[in-house]
Amino acid sequence: MNLSQKTFSSTLPTDIIFGVDSVKSNLPAKMKEFNKSKVFIGTDPGLVTAGIIDKIQTLLKDEGIDSVVFSEVEPNPHADTVMRGAQLYKNESCDMILAIGGGSAMDFTKAVGAVATNSGHILDYRRGKNTLSNEIPLLFCIPTTVGTGAEVTAVSVVTDSGAGRKYVVSSPLLIPKIAFVDPSLTKSLPNHVVASTGMDALVHAIEAYTGVKSTPITDGLALQAIKMLKENLPASYAHPDNLEARAQVHLASTIAGMAFGIAGVGLVHSCSHPMSALYQVPHGLANAVLLPYVLDYNLIANYKKYAEIARIFDSSLILENDMTAANELVVLIEQFNASVDIPADFGSTEKLFTEEMIHQLAEDAMDDIGTIPNNPRKVKKEDVIQIYKKVLPLSLTKGEPEKYLTMVNG
């Protein structure tokens, strides 16, 4: 990289408050600093059942802060859900927004904020359409899982369930004001969620480090996140009471979010978005499964950077040249995936994929205009098709997969 011939800007506007019990210690006081009185809380039913939302509402009420809860956020939040949430925000005369949960809750609340202060439908503002012009309400985020980094990014991913597509709404106006990164909130996460969301964070860091928009600033953030995840994700997966490992992974996820919030992501995300939108594969799991195959495709674009990542996973590769070290990365990532029980393919989808289905997935991936241009290797649709064919269970007929399954099962 010739810095004398490069220009870029890096803005990290989110105030990150990190620490065990940081929500309890800091949340009400921070809200009072902004003189807010009624909070719209966006979350999912699981956190309500777990009692987390009730505890936070009580914490706020004790300090004279009223709140209203919208707890119908589904995985990969739907545009219709966003519009219902925005209507509740307006009806209840709320004056700020609090996201509690994973990436879906944070994407949802950003989108609610966009609709609360800008006219029209949320899909009017998807990437390539209209631009948000009005600031959204004050937004705080409390991530209760790892992976997305949405607590520090300027994007919201919204699903158009009718079209079977995931769309990105992107604007600096969506960046949360404060993120409370509290490792104690991750102690109850099931280990399979720790695995998939932790791998999601790793994908964010790797794609930020190797993407065409990377800078020395994002490189430093991304490499630090990769190191922390490599050292701590298996231990966090192995035992929920390992609070140190959980803390390391939680903060690494936020650091990875800071990196890709500036540098963007690439082909792994291009391919995973259609899998989530069309077949409801969890985003983190889709990223994790696709990662080794996309790495194998991208290696020739930048042996040096992929070699640096490989040396984090196997320090003995410092003795090898860049090409040799980089060529070890795919196997190293496959082994790392296996250490946290990530499957090698999408066989668990219980579908058989026809040529037509794969071509639709590839077409949607190529149309992911926020990720494809940032990939280190120029992407062709034929190459995406071949990647999908390596990870999807294929139908032996040209008909519908359900018909084929019926025929096989008698």
Secondary structure by P-SEA (a helix, b strand, c coil): ccccccccccccccccccccccccccaaaaaaaacccbbbbbbcaaaaaaaaaaaaaaaaaaacccccccccccccccaaaaaaaaaaaaaacccbbbbcccaaaaaaaaaaaaaacccccccccccccccccccccbbbbbbcccccccccccbbbbbcccccbbbbbccccccccbbbbcccccccccaaaaaaaaaaaaaaaaaaaccccccaaaaaaaaaaaaaaaacaaaaaacccaaaaaaaaaaaaaaaaaaaacccccaaaaaaaaaaacccccaaaaaaaaaaaaaaacccccaaaaaaaaaaaccccccccaaaaaaaaaaaaaaaaaaaccccccccccccccaaaaaaaaaaaaacccccccccccccaaaaaaaaaaccccccccccaaaaaaaaac
